[in-house]
């Protein structure tokens, strides 16, 4: 079985080495063949050099955008199973095993877990690590997939059949992708599958929380699909 892991990256030399190291340390089953694809969004630092040191396949794309990057990774993936994480994220050793167990069900087309952050200031740190897991779990129970892009896996064929990721979305490309997959098959939320990301967004303080909260309501309640771009933090 071939499995593709997609990692969008833009100026991630500080973090991506640890991300790729955690992927190299994943527990694997006999017969698994894993390819790692880093979608480089025209980085100006040493992101590409670091990625190649870990034998990742690099796709160089001059166009920036998280939805575009995830979509390019999906289109170039060779695996029947495609997993997504971020370049500032550490995955646990059993990350793939948990997703593959869920996807072994023929009716399941997608699985997603949760994430926490390793550091950060108030209010971002406590909201992300304590309130967000509850909100994601409660949303799943009522049929809303608040799937974080750094912890998703899916079957490639149905993902391509729905058109993959919406490249125009500046936010919620992950939740939108999983929502549309949920129309062609079952989606599983893996509550105990948790990855660890950086807390760099906490630098914005309350501004990020307010902006993210408003965007949440716009997308999940009113179906808004155009958002003000969040500033890059690298």
N, C-alpha and C positions, 0 to 999 in steps of 0.2 A: 504494500500500500504506500502510495506517495502522498506526502503531506507538505503543503506549502505554508510558510509563515511569512506574513507581509508586515513590513515595518516602514511607515512613512517617516521621513527625516528631513529636517531643515536646520542646519547649523547645530548639530547634536553631538559634537565631538566630546563634550563633557560627560554625557550620559550613555551614549550608544554602546560603548565597549562593555559596560556592565550588563546592559540588556542582552547583547549577543552572547556574553559569557553565560548568563542564566539559561539561554536557549540551548547552548552547547551542553549544558549540564542536565538537560531534561532526561527523565527516565523514558526509555524507549522499549518497545516490544519488538520481538523478532519479526522481521519482514517489513518494518517501517523504514521508509526512505524519506528523509526530511530535506527540503530545500528552503533556504532563508533568502528572502528578497527584500532588499532595502531600496525603497523608492526615494531617491535623492532629489529634493526640490530646489536644485540650483544653489546648493550650499557654498559658502565662501570660506569655510573653515576646513578642518581635517576629517569631516564626517566620512567621506568616501574612503580615505586612507585607513581609518579605523575599521570600517565595515569590511574592507578587503583583508585586513589582518585576521579577521575571524571567518574568512572564507565565505562571506555572504555574496550573493549575486546582487550587483548594483544596477538599478535602472536610473539613468540620469534624465530628469525631466525639468526643462526650464520653467514650466508652468507650476506655480505654487497653488496650494489649496488641498485641504485634508481629504475632501471627497474625491478630488481628482487623483490624489496619490493612492488612496485605497482602491479606487477603480482600476488604475493602471496595474497595481499589484495583482488584482483579481484576474484581469485580462491576460497577464503574462504568466500566471501560476500554472504549473503543470500537474499539481496534485489534485486528486479527487476530493480531498478535504483541504480547506483553506482556513487558516487561523490568522487573526489580526491582533497586533499589540502595538505599543508606541515606543519611540526611541528613548524615552526616559523612564522605562518601566522594567521591573524585575519580575519574571514569572517563576512560580514555585516549580519544583522538580516534577510534580505530578500534574502539572497544568494540562498538557496534551492528553494524558491518560483520562482525566476527568471529562474533557470535551469529547474524546473519541468514544468513551463509554456511552455518553448521551446520544451521540450521532450513530451508534450501532443500531438503534431503533430505526427501522425502515421508514417510519412515518415522520421522524424528526429531521428537519432540514437545517436547523440552526440551534446553537446553544450559546449562552452568554453568562458571564459571572459578574463579579463586582471588583472594585478596587479600593485601596486605601492609599494614603500618602505617608511617606516616611518622615517628613518634616513640614514645617509651615507655622505660620502665626495665626492668631485669632482674627477673624472668626472662621477662616477657611479650614483650618486643621480639624477642629471638632465637628464642624458641619459635614465635612467630607467623610470623616472616619466613623462618626456615630449616627448622624441623622440620615445621611444619604443611603446607607445600606437598608435602613428601615423603609425609606421611600421607594427604593427600587423593588424591594420584596412586596410591599403593599400594592404597588402599581401592577406587578406581574399577576397578582391574584385577581385583579379586575380587568386583565387583558391588555394592559399597557406595557409595552416593552421599552423600558428606559435603559437600553443596552449601552454600556460604555465601550467605546471603540478599541480600547486597549485590552479587551477581554472577550472576544467574539470568535466563534468558529462556525463553519457552515460547510455544506456540500456544494461543490463548485457548480455542478450542472443546474440545479434550481436557482442558484445565485445569478448565473448568467441568463437564465430564462426570464427572470424578472427585470433584467437590465442592469443588475449590479447596483453600485452606489450612484446617487445623484451628484454629479460633479459640480453642479451649480450651488449646492447647499454650503453655506459657510459654517453652519453648525447643525448638529443633530443628523448628520449624514449616517451615523451609526444606528440611531434609533429608527430612522426612516427606512434604512436597509432591512433591519430585522422586522419591522412592521410589515413591509411588503412580502418578505419571506413567509411571514405568518399566514399569509393568504393562500399559500400553496402547500403548506405542510405545518407540522407542529414545531413549536419553539420551546426549548427548555431553559429555565433559569437555574443556574447552578450556584446556590447560595454559599456553598463552602469552597467555591473556586475563586480565590481572591489573589489579585496581582498587586504589586506595590509600585506606585508612581512617585515622581518627585512632587514636592509641594511648592514649586516655583510660582504658581498662580497666586499664592498667598501674598505675594508682594503688592498686589493691587488692593488688598484689604477689602473693605466693604464695597468698593466699586465693583469688584468682580462678582460678589455675592448678589448684589442688587441687579446687575446686568444679566447674570445667569438666571436668577429667579424670574425676572420679567420674560426672558426668552423662553423659559420652561412653560410658562403660562401661555404665551403666544403660540408655541408649537403644539403642545399636547392638548390644550383646551380649544384654541381657535384655529388651529391648522395653518398658522402663518409659516411661510417658507423663506422669507427674505429677512435677514438680520444684519444689524450693524456689526462689522468685523471686530473681533476681539484683538487687542494688540498682541504681537508675538512676544514670548518670554523665553529667552535662550541664554 
